[in-house]
Amino acid sequence: MSDSAQVKSIEALHYFRAAVVKFQETARQSVTSLEVELLKIMGWLERDRPNFWKREIETCYREMGEARVRLHKCRMRRVGDFRPTCFEEQKDLEKAKKDLEFAQKQIPVVKYWNVLAQQEANEYHGRSSQLTQMLERDVPELLALMHHAIDRLEAYNAVQVPEAATPAPPSLSPEDGPADSAQSPLDQSQAAPHDQEQRSAPTSAERSATREDLP
C-alpha cells in the first residue's frame, strides 16, 4: 500500500520517544527558568530600582546640605585679612548637586524601562503560552500515541506465523486407476455376453471338420 507506515525498526521508535520525553523535560525547565528570570527583572524594575533611586535622592539632598554647611563655615573663617579659598568645600557641594541631578533623572528612566519591559513580558507570555500548551497537551498525546503504536507493533512482531503445511499426495480411487487396470464389474458384465458369444460360435475350421465327419 502507498500509505503504509513502512516501519523498519521498533528500536528507532523507542529512541524517538525517549528523545521526545527529553525534549519535554528540557523545554519545561527552560520555560520555568525564563519565568524566574523574568520575575526577577520585573521586580528589579518595579520595586528595587525606584526605591534605590529614592534613597539616593534623599542621600544626595543630605550630602548637599552638609556640603553647604561646610562651605559656609569655611567662608566664615578669617585669619586677619586672609580669606580661605574653600576650594574643597565648593567642590564637594558641586559634586552633591550633580549626584542629586543624576539621581532625579533616573526616576523617569526606570519608569520608561519598566513600561517597556512590561510590554515585552506580555508578548513573551503570549508566545510562551503556546509552547506551554504544546508541552502540556500535544506532547503527552504524542507520547501516548507512540506508546500505543509501539505496543501494537511489538505484539504484531511477537505473533508466530504458522509454517505452511506440505500437501499430501492425492489418493488414488478405483476409478482413477491406469488404463490397463482391470475393468469395473459393470464393464465386465457388459463384456461377458459378447465373450460368451465369441466362445460359443464355432469357427470355420470347426464347421468344415464337422461336414467331413458326416456320412
C-alpha positions in Angstrom: 0.0 0.0 0.0 1.2 3.5 -0.8 0.1 4.9 2.6 1.7 2.2 4.7 3.8 3.2 7.7 6.9 1.4 6.4 8.2 0.8 10.0 11.5 -1.0 9.7 12.9 -0.6 13.3 10.8 -0.7 16.5 14.0 0.3 18.4 14.1 3.5 16.4 10.7 4.3 17.7 11.9 3.7 21.3 14.8 6.2 20.7 12.5 8.8 19.2 10.0 8.5 22.1 12.9 8.9 24.6 14.1 12.0 22.6 10.6 13.5 22.8 10.5 12.9 26.6 13.9 14.5 27.0 12.8 17.5 24.9 9.6 17.9 27.0 11.7 17.9 30.2 14.3 20.3 28.8 11.6 22.7 27.5 9.8 22.7 30.8 13.0 23.5 32.6 13.8 26.3 30.1 10.3 27.8 30.4 10.5 27.7 34.2 14.0 29.3 34.2 12.8 32.1 31.9 9.8 32.7 34.1 12.0 33.0 37.2 14.4 35.4 35.4 11.6 37.5 34.1 10.1 37.8 37.6 13.5 38.9 38.9 13.8 41.6 36.2 10.3 42.9 36.6 10.7 43.0 40.4 14.1 44.8 40.0 12.5 47.4 37.7 9.2 47.8 39.6 10.4 47.8 43.2 14.2 47.7 43.6 15.3 50.5 41.3 12.6 53.0 42.2 13.3 52.5 45.9 17.0 52.6 45.3 16.9 56.0 43.5 14.5 57.4 46.0 17.1 56.6 48.7 19.8 58.0 46.5 17.9 61.3 46.1 17.5 61.5 49.9 21.2 60.8 50.3 22.2 63.5 47.8 20.0 66.1 49.5 21.6 65.3 52.8 25.1 65.4 51.3 24.4 68.6 49.5 23.1 70.2 52.8 26.2 69.0 54.6 28.4 70.4 51.8 26.7 73.8 52.1 27.2 73.9 55.8 30.9 73.1 55.4 31.3 75.8 52.7 29.6 78.4 54.8 31.8 77.6 57.8 34.9 77.8 55.6 33.9 81.2 54.3 33.3 82.4 57.8 36.8 81.6 58.8 39.2 84.5 58.6 42.7 85.0 59.9 43.3 88.7 59.7 43.0 89.8 56.2 43.4 86.3 54.9 40.3 84.6 53.4 40.4 80.8 52.7 39.6 79.7 49.1 37.2 76.9 50.3 38.0 75.1 47.1 37.4 71.6 48.6 34.1 72.5 50.2 32.9 74.2 46.9 34.0 71.1 45.0 32.0 68.8 47.4 28.9 70.9 47.0 29.1 70.8 43.2 29.5 67.1 43.3 26.5 66.7 45.6 24.4 68.8 43.2 25.4 66.7 40.2 24.7 63.5 42.1 21.3 64.8 43.0 20.6 65.8 39.5 21.6 62.4 38.2 19.5 60.5 40.8 16.5 62.6 39.9 16.9 61.8 36.2 16.9 58.0 36.9 13.3 58.0 38.2 11.7 58.6 34.7 14.3 56.3 33.1 13.3 53.5 35.4 9.7 54.1 34.7 10.4 54.0 30.9 12.2 50.7 31.1 9.6 49.3 33.4 6.8 50.1 30.9 8.9 48.7 28.0 9.8 45.5 30.0 6.2 45.0 30.8 5.2 45.1 27.2 8.0 42.7 26.3 6.9 40.4 29.2 3.3 40.4 27.9 4.5 39.5 24.4 6.7 36.7 25.8 3.8 35.3 27.9 1.7 35.3 24.8 4.3 33.3 22.9 5.4 31.0 25.7 1.8 30.1 26.4 1.7 28.3 23.0 4.8 26.4 23.9 3.5 25.6 27.4 0.2 24.4 25.8 2.1 22.1 23.4 4.2 20.7 26.3 1.3 20.0 28.5 -1.3 18.8 25.9 0.2 18.0 22.5 3.4 16.2 23.6 1.5 13.9 26.1 -0.9 13.0 23.3 2.0 12.2 21.0 3.7 10.1 23.7 0.5 8.2 24.3 0.1 7.6 20.6 3.6 6.4 20.2 3.3 4.1 23.2 0.2 2.6 21.8 1.8 2.2 18.4 4.9 0.5 19.9 2.8 -1.9 21.9 0.8 -2.8 18.8 4.0 -3.3 16.7 5.7 -5.4 19.4 2.5 -7.5 19.7 2.4 -7.9 16.0 6.1 -8.8 15.9 5.6 -11.5 18.6 2.9 -13.3 16.6 4.2 -16.7 15.5 3.5 -17.2 11.8 2.4 -20.9 11.2 4.5 -22.9 8.8 3.0 -23.8 5.5 1.7 -27.5 5.6 3.2 -29.9 2.9 0.3 -31.0 0.7 -0.4 -34.8 0.9 -0.2 -36.7 -2.3 -3.7 -37.3 -3.8 -5.1 -40.8 -3.0 -6.0 -42.9 -6.0 -9.6 -44.2 -6.2 -10.5 -47.3 -8.1 -11.9 -45.1 -10.8 -8.5 -43.3 -11.2 -6.6 -46.5 -11.9 -4.3 -46.9 -15.0 -5.7 -47.5 -18.4 -4.5 -51.1 -18.3 -6.1 -52.0 -14.9 -9.0 -54.3 -14.5 -12.3 -53.2 -15.7 -15.1 -52.4 -13.4 -17.7 -55.1 -12.6 -20.2 -53.2 -14.8 -17.9 -53.2 -17.8 -17.0 -56.8 -17.1 -20.7 -57.8 -17.0 -21.3 -55.9 -20.3 -18.3 -57.5 -21.9 -19.2 -61.1 -20.7 -22.1 -61.9 -23.2 -20.0 -60.8 -26.1 -17.2 -63.0 -24.9 -19.6 -65.9 -24.5 -21.0 -65.4 -27.9 -17.5 -65.5 -29.3 -16.7 -68.6 -27.4 -20.0 -70.4 -28.3 -19.8 -69.5 -32.0 -17.9 -72.3 -34.0 -15.0 -71.3 -36.1 -14.9 -72.0 -39.9 -12.3 -74.8 -39.3 -14.6 -76.5 -36.9 -17.6 -76.2 -39.3 -15.6 -77.8 -42.2 -14.4 -80.6 -39.9 -17.9 -81.3 -38.9 -19.0 -81.6 -42.5 -16.3 -84.1 -43.3 -17.2 -86.3 -40.4 -20.8 -86.5 -41.6 -21.7 -89.8 -43.7 
